[in-house]
Amino acid sequence: MENRAHALVAGIFVILLSIAAGLVAAWFSGDNIQRISYLVVTKESVSGLNPQSSVHYRGVLIGKVEDIEFDPDDSQQILVHISVNENVNLQNTVYAQLGYQGVTGLAYIQLNDDGVGTGKLPGHARIPMRRSLFDEVTVSGQHLLTNVNKLVLKMNHLLNDDNQTHIGQILQNIDKATKNFEGIASHLQPVLESFTELTTESSFLVKRLDQLLGEINLAVNKANQKEGIFDSLAESAQELAVTIPELRKLSHNIARNSSNFDRVLQQLEENPQSLIFGRPSMQPGPGEEGFVPPKGIQQ
């Protein structure tokens, strides 16, 4: 009976000790920090994210993931319930991204903001999730692979048998053109040498023309100076303007004298004796004293 009583006491003691140890462990592991719930919303994949995953804000652990579910109003949208320490001041411009822990594939929530918030984010508010750098690289890689695949298909279509034949002909034509170009270059060499000589002569001609223009400019400057050519021409023009009326009068006198001289010659031709005996007296006309009518004319 005593052995049974000792065994019963020992059993009760072990049970009580276990309960006490459990209570102590629960007390030490208890979380007394008050948390605020938020809702992260995304339409992207959340692979690697699980309940109890950590939540970081600028690299600092501030909470954990409570639950993950689909939005009952939109099956394309995923709702991630998180709880954050109440002493963390989240701005209303905060956004979420997925972060990954090494090569394990486990994900966590990374919160960031643009630093231009205008107030504190209220509890139970929705936080949008943006693509992470890894997701951006993945999407860009998929697009790149798609474009490469299209490029390979186009290159395959471009390099079919017919096009390969055409490309070979084009290469042959290019080779012929290159050889012809070498011949053309050899023919052009003398022309280029002549062009060089022409350029040298043109340079010399330009220099000579420049000197000639300088001499012309000097002559014009001298002509524009006082008592120069232009002044002499101006004085000559004034003298000519004064001389022209005198020449006009002289020409009139010469014309009048010439007329008189012609009349004298005519009289000498009619009466040459007048040169010796002088000019004959004029016969009286009808009605004048001494008028004698010609014979055969009756009075």
ZADRENNU-950465 format. One record per residue: x, y, z of N, C-alpha, C, O in turn; residue in one letter. Coordinates in steps of 0.2 Angstrom, whole numbers, padded with zeros to 4 digits, always signed. Example, Ala and Ser with C-alpha at 12.3 -4.5 7.8 and 13.67 -1.06 7.14 Angstrom:
! ZADRENNU-950465
+0066-0028+0039+0062-0022+0039+0066-0016+0039+0071-0017+0042A +0064-0011+0035+0068-0005+0036+0064+0000+0039+0067+0006+0040S 
END
This chain:
! ZADRENNU-950465
+0004-0006+0000+0000+0000+0000+0004+0006+0000+0003+0011-0003M +0010+0006+0004+0014+0012+0004+0017+0013-0003+0018+0019-0005E +0019+0008-0006+0022+0009-0013+0017+0012-0018+0019+0017-0022N +0011+0010-0017+0006+0013-0022+0005+0020-0020+0004+0024-0024R +0005+0022-0014+0004+0029-0011+0010+0033-0014+0009+0039-0016A +0016+0030-0013+0022+0034-0016+0021+0035-0023+0023+0041-0026H +0019+0030-0027+0019+0031-0034+0013+0036-0036+0014+0040-0040A +0008+0036-0032+0003+0041-0034+0005+0048-0032+0004+0053-0036L +0008+0049-0027+0011+0055-0025+0016+0058-0030+0016+0063-0032V +0020+0053-0032+0025+0055-0037+0022+0057-0044+0024+0061-0047A +0017+0053-0046+0013+0055-0052+0010+0062-0052+0011+0066-0056G +0007+0063-0046+0004+0069-0045+0009+0075-0045+0008+0080-0048I +0015+0074-0042+0020+0079-0042+0022+0080-0049+0023+0086-0051F +0023+0075-0053+0026+0076-0060+0021+0080-0064+0022+0084-0068V +0014+0078-0063+0009+0082-0067+0009+0089-0065+0008+0093-0070I +0009+0091-0059+0009+0098-0057+0015+0101-0059+0015+0107-0061L +0021+0098-0059+0027+0101-0061+0027+0102-0069+0029+0108-0071L +0024+0098-0072+0023+0099-0080+0019+0105-0081+0020+0109-0085S +0013+0105-0077+0008+0111-0078+0012+0118-0076+0011+0123-0080I +0016+0117-0071+0019+0124-0069+0025+0126-0074+0025+0131-0076A +0028+0121-0077+0033+0122-0082+0030+0125-0088+0032+0130-0091A +0024+0122-0090+0020+0125-0096+0018+0132-0095+0018+0136-0099G +0015+0133-0088+0013+0140-0087+0019+0145-0087+0018+0151-0090L +0025+0143-0084+0031+0147-0085+0033+0149-0092+0035+0154-0094V +0033+0143-0096+0035+0144-0103+0030+0149-0106+0032+0153-0110A +0024+0148-0105+0019+0152-0108+0019+0159-0106+0018+0164-0110A +0021+0160-0100+0022+0167-0097+0028+0170-0100+0028+0176-0102W +0034+0167-0101+0040+0170-0104+0039+0171-0112+0041+0176-0114F +0035+0167-0115+0034+0167-0122+0028+0172-0124+0027+0173-0130S +0025+0174-0119+0019+0178-0120+0021+0185-0123+0026+0188-0122G +0017+0188-0128+0018+0194-0132+0014+0199-0129+0007+0199-0130D +0016+0204-0125+0013+0209-0122+0012+0216-0126+0009+0220-0124N +0016+0215-0132+0016+0221-0136+0009+0222-0140+0006+0217-0142I +0006+0228-0140+0000+0229-0143+0001+0230-0151+0006+0234-0152Q -0003+0228-0155-0002+0228-0162-0008+0231-0165-0013+0231-0163R -0006+0234-0171-0012+0237-0176-0012+0233-0182-0007+0231-0185I -0018+0231-0184-0019+0227-0190-0019+0232-0196-0022+0237-0196S -0016+0229-0202-0017+0232-0208-0018+0227-0214-0018+0221-0212Y -0020+0229-0220-0022+0225-0225-0018+0226-0231-0018+0232-0234L -0013+0222-0233-0009+0223-0239-0013+0220-0245-0015+0214-0245V -0014+0223-0250-0018+0221-0256-0013+0221-0262-0009+0225-0264V -0014+0215-0266-0010+0214-0272-0014+0210-0277-0018+0206-0275T -0012+0210-0283-0014+0206-0288-0008+0201-0291-0009+0197-0295K -0002+0202-0288+0003+0199-0290+0004+0192-0286+0001+0192-0281E +0008+0188-0288+0009+0182-0284+0013+0183-0278+0017+0187-0277S +0011+0179-0272+0014+0180-0266+0018+0174-0264+0018+0171-0258V +0021+0171-0269+0025+0164-0268+0030+0165-0262+0034+0170-0262S +0030+0160-0258+0035+0160-0252+0033+0164-0246+0036+0164-0241G +0027+0167-0246+0024+0171-0241+0019+0167-0237+0015+0164-0240L +0020+0166-0230+0016+0162-0226+0014+0166-0220+0017+0171-0218N +0008+0163-0217+0007+0166-0210+0013+0165-0205+0016+0161-0206P +0013+0170-0201+0019+0171-0196+0025+0173-0200+0031+0174-0197Q +0025+0175-0206+0031+0178-0210+0032+0185-0207+0027+0188-0205S +0038+0187-0207+0040+0194-0203+0038+0199-0208+0037+0199-0214S +0037+0205-0205+0035+0212-0208+0041+0216-0206+0042+0217-0200V +0044+0220-0211+0049+0224-0209+0047+0231-0212+0044+0232-0217H +0050+0236-0209+0049+0243-0211+0056+0246-0211+0059+0248-0206Y +0058+0248-0217+0065+0250-0218+0070+0246-0215+0075+0248-0213R +0069+0239-0216+0074+0234-0213+0073+0232-0206+0077+0228-0204G +0068+0235-0202+0067+0234-0195+0061+0230-0194+0056+0231-0197V +0062+0224-0190+0056+0220-0189+0051+0224-0185+0053+0226-0179L +0045+0224-0187+0040+0228-0184+0033+0224-0183+0029+0226-0179I +0033+0218-0186+0027+0214-0185+0027+0207-0189+0033+0205-0190G +0021+0204-0190+0021+0198-0193+0015+0197-0198+0010+0201-0197K +0015+0192-0202+0009+0191-0206+0004+0187-0202+0006+0181-0199V -0002+0189-0202-0007+0185-0198-0011+0180-0202-0012+0174-0200E -0013+0182-0208-0017+0178-0213-0016+0180-0220-0015+0186-0221D -0017+0175-0225-0017+0177-0232-0024+0173-0235-0025+0168-0233I -0027+0177-0239-0033+0175-0242-0035+0179-0248-0032+0184-0249E -0039+0176-0252-0042+0180-0258-0047+0184-0256-0051+0183-0251F -0048+0190-0260-0053+0195-0259-0059+0192-0261-0060+0190-0267D -0064+0192-0256-0071+0189-0258-0074+0193-0264-0079+0190-0267P -0073+0199-0264-0076+0203-0269-0072+0203-0276-0075+0205-0281D -0066+0201-0276-0062+0201-0282-0057+0195-0282-0052+0195-0278D -0059+0190-0285-0055+0184-0285-0048+0185-0287-0043+0180-0286S -0046+0190-0291-0040+0191-0294-0035+0195-0289-0029+0196-0290Q -0038+0197-0283-0034+0201-0278-0033+0197-0272-0038+0193-0270Q -0027+0197-0269-0025+0194-0263-0025+0199-0257-0022+0204-0258I -0027+0197-0252-0027+0201-0246-0022+0197-0241-0023+0191-0239L -0018+0201-0238-0013+0199-0233-0014+0203-0227-0013+0209-0227V -0016+0199-0222-0017+0203-0215-0011+0203-0211-0007+0198-0210H -0009+0209-0209-0003+0210-0205-0004+0213-0199-0009+0217-0199I +0000+0212-0194-0001+0216-0188+0006+0219-0186+0011+0216-0187S +0006+0226-0185+0012+0230-0184+0012+0233-0177+0007+0235-0174V +0018+0234-0174+0018+0237-0167+0015+0244-0167+0016+0247-0172N +0012+0245-0162+0008+0251-0162+0013+0257-0161+0010+0263-0163E +0019+0256-0159+0023+0262-0158+0027+0264-0165+0031+0269-0165N +0025+0260-0170+0028+0262-0177+0023+0267-0181+0017+0266-0181V +0026+0273-0183+0022+0278-0186+0022+0277-0194+0027+0279-0197N +0017+0274-0196+0017+0273-0204+0014+0279-0207+0008+0281-0205L +0017+0281-0212+0014+0287-0216+0008+0284-0221+0008+0278-0223Q +0004+0289-0223-0001+0287-0228+0001+0285-0235-0003+0284-0239N +0008+0286-0236+0010+0285-0243+0014+0278-0243+0018+0277-0247T +0013+0274-0237+0017+0268-0237+0015+0263-0242+0009+0263-0244V +0020+0259-0244+0018+0253-0249+0022+0247-0247+0027+0248-0243Y +0020+0242-0249+0023+0235-0247+0026+0232-0254+0024+0233-0259A +0032+0228-0252+0035+0224-0257+0037+0217-0254+0038+0217-0248Q +0038+0212-0258+0040+0206-0256+0048+0206-0256+0051+0208-0260L +0050+0203-0250+0057+0202-0249+0059+0195-0248+0054+0191-0246G +0065+0193-0250+0066+0185-0250+0072+0184-0246+0077+0188-0246Y +0072+0179-0242+0078+0177-0237+0082+0172-0241+0081+0166-0241Q +0088+0175-0243+0093+0171-0246+0090+0167-0252+0086+0169-0256G +0093+0160-0252+0091+0155-0257+0085+0151-0254+0084+0146-0258V +0082+0152-0248+0077+0148-0246+0071+0148-0249+0067+0144-0249T +0069+0154-0252+0063+0155-0256+0058+0158-0251+0052+0159-0253G +0059+0158-0245+0054+0161-0240+0054+0169-0241+0059+0172-0242L +0048+0171-0241+0047+0178-0242+0045+0182-0235+0042+0179-0231A +0045+0188-0235+0043+0193-0230+0040+0199-0233+0042+0201-0239Y +0036+0203-0229+0034+0209-0231+0039+0215-0229+0041+0215-0224I +0040+0219-0235+0045+0225-0234+0041+0231-0235+0038+0232-0240Q +0040+0235-0230+0036+0241-0230+0041+0247-0231+0046+0248-0228L +0039+0252-0236+0043+0258-0237+0038+0263-0239+0032+0262-0240N +0041+0269-0239+0036+0275-0241+0041+0280-0245+0047+0280-0245D +0037+0285-0249+0041+0289-0253+0044+0295-0249+0047+0300-0252D +0042+0296-0242+0045+0301-0238+0041+0308-0239+0043+0313-0237G +0035+0307-0242+0031+0314-0244+0024+0313-0240+0019+0316-0243V +0024+0309-0235+0017+0308-0232+0015+0314-0229+0018+0318-0226G +0008+0314-0228+0005+0320-0225+0001+0318-0219-0002+0323-0216T +0002+0312-0217-0002+0310-0210+0000+0303-0209+0002+0299-0213G -0003+0301-0203-0002+0294-0201-0007+0290-0204-0013+0292-0205K -0005+0284-0205-0009+0279-0208-0014+0276-0203-0011+0273-0198L -0021+0276-0204-0025+0274-0199-0025+0266-0199-0023+0263-0203P -0027+0263-0193-0028+0256-0192-0033+0253-0197-0037+0256-0199G -0031+0246-0199-0035+0243-0204-0036+0246-0211-0040+0244-0215H -0031+0250-0212-0031+0253-0219-0028+0248-0224-0024+0244-0222A -0029+0250-0230-0026+0245-0235-0020+0248-0238-0019+0254-0239R -0015+0244-0239-0008+0246-0241-0007+0242-0248-0007+0236-0248I -0005+0246-0253-0004+0243-0259+0003+0240-0260+0007+0242-0257P +0003+0234-0263+0009+0231-0264+0012+0232-0271+0008+0231-0276M +0018+0234-0272+0022+0235-0278+0026+0229-0280+0028+0225-0275R +0028+0229-0286+0033+0223-0288+0039+0224-0285+0042+0230-0284R +0042+0219-0283+0049+0219-0280+0054+0220-0286+0052+0218-0292S +0060+0221-0284+0066+0221-0289+0066+0214-0293+0067+0214-0299L +0066+0209-0289+0066+0202-0291+0060+0201-0296+0061+0198-0302F +0054+0203-0294+0048+0202-0299+0049+0206-0305+0048+0204-0311D +0052+0212-0305+0053+0216-0311+0058+0213-0315+0057+0213-0321E +0064+0210-0312+0068+0207-0316+0065+0201-0320+0067+0199-0325V +0061+0197-0316+0058+0191-0319+0053+0193-0324+0054+0190-0330T +0049+0198-0324+0045+0200-0329+0049+0203-0335+0047+0201-0341V +0054+0207-0334+0058+0209-0339+0061+0203-0343+0062+0203-0349S +0064+0198-0339+0067+0192-0342+0062+0189-0346+0064+0186-0352G +0056+0188-0344+0051+0185-0348+0049+0188-0355+0049+0185-0360Q +0049+0195-0354+0048+0199-0360+0054+0198-0365+0053+0198-0371H +0060+0198-0362+0066+0198-0366+0066+0191-0369+0068+0190-0375L +0064+0185-0366+0064+0179-0369+0059+0179-0374+0060+0175-0380L +0053+0182-0373+0048+0182-0379+0051+0185-0385+0050+0183-0390T +0054+0191-0384+0057+0195-0389+0062+0191-0393+0063+0191-0399N +0066+0188-0389+0072+0184-0392+0069+0178-0396+0071+0176-0401V +0063+0175-0394+0060+0170-0397+0057+0172-0404+0058+0169-0409N +0054+0178-0404+0052+0181-0410+0057+0183-0415+0057+0182-0421K +0063+0185-0412+0069+0187-0416+0071+0180-0419+0073+0181-0425L +0072+0175-0416+0074+0169-0418+0070+0166-0424+0072+0164-0429V +0063+0167-0423+0059+0165-0428+0059+0169-0434+0059+0166-0440L +0060+0176-0434+0061+0180-0439+0068+0178-0443+0068+0178-0449K +0073+0177-0439+0079+0176-0442+0079+0169-0446+0082+0168-0451M +0075+0164-0443+0074+0158-0446+0071+0159-0453+0072+0156-0458N +0066+0163-0453+0062+0164-0459+0066+0168-0464+0066+0167-0470H +0070+0173-0461+0075+0177-0466+0080+0173-0469+0082+0174-0475L +0083+0168-0465+0088+0164-0468+0086+0157-0471+0089+0152-0470L +0080+0157-0474+0078+0151-0477+0083+0150-0484+0087+0154-0485N +0081+0144-0487+0086+0143-0493+0086+0148-0498+0091+0150-0501D +0080+0151-0500+0079+0156-0505+0083+0162-0503+0087+0165-0507D +0082+0164-0497+0085+0170-0495+0093+0169-0494+0097+0174-0495N +0095+0163-0492+0102+0162-0492+0105+0163-0499+0111+0165-0500Q +0102+0160-0504+0104+0161-0511+0105+0168-0513+0110+0171-0516T +0099+0172-0511+0100+0180-0513+0105+0183-0509+0109+0187-0512H +0106+0181-0503+0112+0184-0499+0118+0183-0502+0123+0187-0502I +0119+0176-0504+0126+0175-0508+0127+0179-0514+0132+0181-0515G +0121+0180-0518+0122+0184-0524+0124+0191-0522+0128+0194-0525Q +0121+0194-0517+0122+0201-0514+0130+0201-0512+0133+0206-0514I +0132+0196-0509+0139+0196-0507+0144+0196-0513+0149+0199-0513L +0142+0192-0518+0146+0192-0524+0146+0199-0528+0151+0201-0530Q +0140+0202-0528+0139+0209-0531+0144+0214-0527+0147+0218-0530N +0144+0213-0520+0148+0218-0516+0155+0216-0518+0159+0221-0518I +0157+0210-0519+0164+0209-0520+0166+0212-0527+0171+0214-0528D +0161+0211-0532+0163+0214-0539+0163+0221-0538+0168+0225-0541K +0159+0224-0534+0159+0232-0534+0165+0234-0530+0168+0239-0532A +0167+0230-0525+0174+0232-0522+0180+0232-0527+0184+0236-0527T +0180+0227-0531+0185+0226-0536+0185+0232-0541+0190+0235-0543K +0179+0234-0543+0178+0239-0548+0180+0246-0544+0182+0250-0548N +0178+0246-0538+0180+0252-0534+0187+0253-0534+0190+0259-0534F +0191+0248-0534+0198+0248-0534+0201+0251-0540+0205+0255-0540E +0198+0249-0546+0200+0252-0552+0198+0259-0553+0202+0263-0556G +0192+0261-0550+0190+0268-0551+0194+0272-0547+0196+0277-0549I +0197+0269-0541+0201+0273-0537+0208+0274-0540+0211+0280-0539A +0210+0269-0544+0217+0270-0547+0216+0275-0553+0220+0279-0554S +0210+0276-0556+0209+0281-0561+0208+0288-0558+0209+0293-0561H +0205+0288-0552+0204+0294-0549+0210+0297-0546+0210+0303-0545L +0215+0293-0545+0221+0296-0542+0224+0302-0546+0226+0307-0543Q +0225+0301-0553+0228+0307-0557+0223+0313-0556+0225+0319-0556P +0216+0312-0556+0212+0317-0556+0212+0321-0549+0212+0327-0549V +0214+0317-0544+0215+0320-0537+0221+0324-0537+0221+0329-0534L +0226+0321-0540+0232+0325-0541+0232+0331-0544+0234+0337-0542E +0228+0331-0550+0226+0337-0554+0222+0342-0550+0223+0348-0550S +0218+0339-0546+0213+0343-0542+0218+0347-0536+0217+0353-0534F +0223+0343-0534+0227+0346-0529+0231+0352-0532+0232+0357-0529T +0234+0351-0538+0237+0356-0541+0233+0362-0543+0234+0368-0542E +0226+0361-0545+0222+0366-0546+0220+0370-0540+0219+0376-0540L +0220+0366-0534+0219+0369-0528+0224+0374-0526+0223+0380-0523T +0231+0372-0527+0237+0376-0526+0236+0382-0530+0238+0388-0528T +0235+0381-0537+0235+0387-0541+0229+0392-0539+0230+0398-0540E +0223+0389-0537+0218+0393-0535+0220+0397-0529+0218+0403-0528S +0223+0394-0524+0226+0398-0519+0230+0403-0521+0230+0409-0518S +0235+0402-0525+0239+0407-0528+0235+0413-0531+0236+0419-0530F +0230+0411-0535+0226+0416-0539+0222+0420-0533+0221+0426-0534L +0220+0417-0528+0216+0420-0523+0220+0426-0520+0218+0431-0518V +0227+0424-0519+0231+0428-0516+0233+0434-0520+0233+0440-0518K +0234+0433-0527+0235+0438-0531+0228+0443-0532+0229+0449-0532R +0223+0440-0532+0216+0443-0532+0216+0448-0526+0213+0453-0526L +0218+0445-0520+0218+0449-0514+0222+0455-0514+0220+0460-0512D +0228+0454-0517+0233+0460-0518+0230+0465-0523+0231+0471-0522Q +0227+0462-0529+0224+0467-0533+0218+0471-0530+0218+0477-0531L +0214+0468-0526+0209+0471-0523+0212+0476-0518+0209+0482-0517L +0217+0475-0515+0220+0480-0510+0223+0486-0514+0222+0491-0512G +0226+0484-0520+0228+0490-0524+0223+0494-0527+0223+0500-0527E +0217+0491-0529+0211+0495-0531+0208+0499-0525+0206+0505-0526I +0208+0496-0519+0206+0500-0513+0210+0506-0512+0208+0511-0510N +0217+0505-0513+0221+0510-0512+0220+0516-0517+0220+0522-0515L +0219+0514-0523+0218+0519-0528+0212+0522-0527+0211+0528-0528A +0207+0519-0525+0200+0522-0524+0201+0527-0518+0198+0533-0518V +0205+0525-0513+0206+0530-0507+0210+0536-0510+0208+0542-0508N +0215+0535-0514+0218+0541-0517+0214+0545-0521+0214+0551-0521K +0209+0542-0525+0205+0546-0529+0200+0550-0525+0198+0555-0527A +0198+0547-0519+0193+0550-0515+0196+0556-0511+0193+0560-0508N +0203+0556-0510+0206+0561-0507+0206+0568-0510+0204+0569-0516Q +0207+0573-0506+0206+0580-0509+0212+0581-0514+0217+0579-0514K +0209+0585-0520+0213+0586-0526+0215+0579-0529+0220+0579-0533E +0211+0574-0528+0212+0568-0532+0209+0568-0538+0207+0574-0541G +0208+0562-0541+0205+0561-0548+0198+0564-0548+0196+0567-0553I +0194+0562-0543+0187+0564-0543+0186+0572-0542+0182+0575-0545F +0191+0575-0538+0190+0582-0538+0192+0585-0544+0189+0590-0546D +0197+0583-0548+0199+0585-0554+0194+0584-0559+0192+0589-0563S +0190+0579-0559+0185+0578-0564+0179+0582-0562+0176+0585-0567L +0178+0584-0556+0173+0589-0554+0174+0596-0557+0170+0599-0559A +0181+0598-0556+0183+0604-0558+0182+0605-0566+0180+0610-0569E +0184+0599-0569+0184+0599-0576+0177+0599-0579+0175+0603-0584S +0172+0596-0575+0165+0596-0577+0163+0603-0576+0159+0606-0581A +0164+0607-0571+0162+0614-0570+0165+0618-0576+0161+0622-0578Q +0171+0617-0577+0174+0622-0583+0171+0620-0589+0170+0625-0593E +0169+0614-0590+0166+0612-0597+0159+0615-0597+0156+0617-0602L +0155+0615-0591+0149+0618-0591+0149+0625-0593+0144+0628-0596A +0154+0629-0591+0155+0636-0592+0157+0637-0600+0155+0641-0603V +0161+0632-0602+0164+0633-0609+0159+0631-0614+0159+0634-0620T +0154+0626-0613+0149+0624-0618+0145+0630-0621+0144+0630-0627I +0142+0635-0616+0138+0641-0619+0143+0645-0624+0140+0647-0629P +0149+0646-0622+0154+0650-0627+0155+0646-0633+0154+0649-0639E +0155+0640-0633+0156+0636-0639+0150+0636-0643+0150+0636-0650L +0144+0636-0640+0138+0637-0644+0137+0643-0647+0135+0644-0653R +0139+0649-0644+0139+0656-0647+0144+0656-0653+0142+0658-0658K +0150+0653-0652+0155+0653-0657+0153+0649-0663+0154+0651-0669L +0149+0643-0662+0147+0639-0668+0141+0643-0672+0141+0643-0678S +0137+0647-0668+0132+0651-0672+0136+0657-0676+0134+0658-0682H +0141+0660-0673+0144+0665-0677+0148+0662-0683+0147+0665-0689N +0151+0656-0682+0154+0653-0688+0149+0651-0693+0150+0652-0699I +0143+0649-0691+0137+0647-0696+0135+0653-0700+0134+0653-0706A +0134+0659-0696+0132+0665-0699+0137+0668-0704+0136+0670-0710R +0144+0668-0702+0149+0670-0706+0150+0665-0713+0151+0668-0718N +0149+0659-0712+0149+0654-0717+0143+0656-0722+0144+0656-0728S +0137+0658-0720+0132+0660-0724+0133+0666-0728+0132+0667-0734S +0136+0671-0725+0138+0677-0728+0144+0676-0733+0144+0679-0739N +0148+0671-0731+0154+0670-0736+0151+0666-0742+0153+0667-0748F +0146+0662-0741+0143+0659-0747+0139+0664-0752+0140+0663-0758D +0136+0669-0749+0133+0674-0753+0138+0678-0757+0137+0680-0762R +0144+0680-0753+0149+0683-0757+0151+0679-0763+0152+0682-0768V +0153+0673-0762+0155+0669-0767+0150+0668-0773+0152+0668-0779L +0144+0668-0771+0139+0668-0776+0139+0674-0781+0138+0674-0787Q +0139+0680-0777+0140+0686-0781+0146+0687-0785+0145+0689-0791Q +0151+0684-0783+0157+0684-0787+0157+0680-0793+0159+0681-0798L +0153+0675-0792+0152+0670-0798+0147+0673-0803+0148+0672-0809E +0142+0677-0801+0138+0681-0805+0141+0687-0808+0140+0688-0814E +0145+0691-0805+0149+0697-0807+0156+0696-0805+0158+0699-0800N +0160+0693-0809+0167+0692-0807+0171+0699-0807+0175+0700-0804P +0168+0704-0812+0171+0710-0812+0171+0715-0806+0174+0720-0805Q +0166+0713-0802+0165+0717-0796+0171+0716-0791+0171+0720-0787S +0175+0711-0792+0181+0710-0788+0185+0716-0790+0189+0718-0785L +0186+0718-0796+0190+0724-0798+0187+0731-0798+0189+0735-0795I +0181+0731-0801+0177+0737-0802+0172+0739-0796+0169+0744-0796F +0172+0734-0792+0167+0735-0787+0160+0733-0788+0159+0730-0794G +0156+0734-0784+0149+0731-0784+0146+0736-0789+0145+0742-0788R +0142+0733-0794+0139+0738-0799+0133+0741-0795+0130+0738-0791P +0131+0747-0798+0125+0750-0795+0119+0747-0797+0118+0744-0803S +0114+0747-0793+0108+0744-0794+0104+0748-0799+0103+0754-0799M +0101+0744-0804+0096+0748-0809+0090+0750-0806+0087+0746-0802Q +0088+0756-0808+0081+0759-0805+0076+0754-0807+0075+0752-0812P +0071+0753-0802+0066+0749-0803+0060+0752-0806+0060+0759-0806G +0055+0749-0808+0048+0753-0810+0046+0758-0805+0045+0757-0799P +0045+0764-0808+0042+0769-0803+0048+0773-0801+0047+0779-0798G +0054+0771-0801+0060+0775-0799+0062+0779-0805+0061+0778-0811E +0066+0785-0803+0069+0789-0808+0074+0786-0812+0079+0783-0809E +0074+0787-0818+0079+0784-0823+0077+0777-0825+0081+0774-0828G +0071+0775-0823+0069+0768-0825+0068+0768-0833+0064+0771-0835F +0071+0763-0836+0071+0762-0843+0068+0755-0844+0070+0750-0842V +0062+0755-0847+0059+0748-0848+0062+0745-0853+0065+0748-0858P +0063+0738-0853+0066+0734-0858+0062+0735-0865+0057+0737-0865P +0067+0734-0870+0064+0734-0877+0059+0729-0878+0059+0724-0875K +0054+0731-0882+0049+0726-0884+0043+0727-0879+0038+0723-0880G +0044+0731-0874+0038+0731-0869+0035+0738-0870+0039+0743-0869I +0029+0739-0872+0026+0745-0873+0024+0748-0866+0023+0745-0861Q +0025+0755-0867+0023+0759-0861+0015+0759-0861+0013+0762-0856Q 
END
